[in-house]
Amino acid sequence: MAHAPSNVQNPVSEEAFTADRQRMFGGFVSATTITSVAMVILLVLMKVFLL
């Protein structure tokens, strides 16, 4: 049975894997923070204009 060729040239080191996960988590935290701030601003504007 033949196996499909792999696109990975070299095995990923543990340090590279950890750095990649930290970078992804940092992006997630940034996106969550920006979204939360935008929602608070939107709610404040709705309160101002609807009262």
Stockholm file with secondary structure:
# STOCKHOLM 1.0

chainA/1-51         MAHAPSNVQNPVSEEAFTADRQRMFGGFVSATTITSVAMVILLVLMKVFLL
#=GR chainA/1-51 SS CCCCCCSCCSCCCHHHHHHHHHHHHHHHHHHHHHHHHHHHHHHHHHHHHHC
#=GC SS_cons        CCCCCCSCCSCCCHHHHHHHHHHHHHHHHHHHHHHHHHHHHHHHHHHHHHC
//
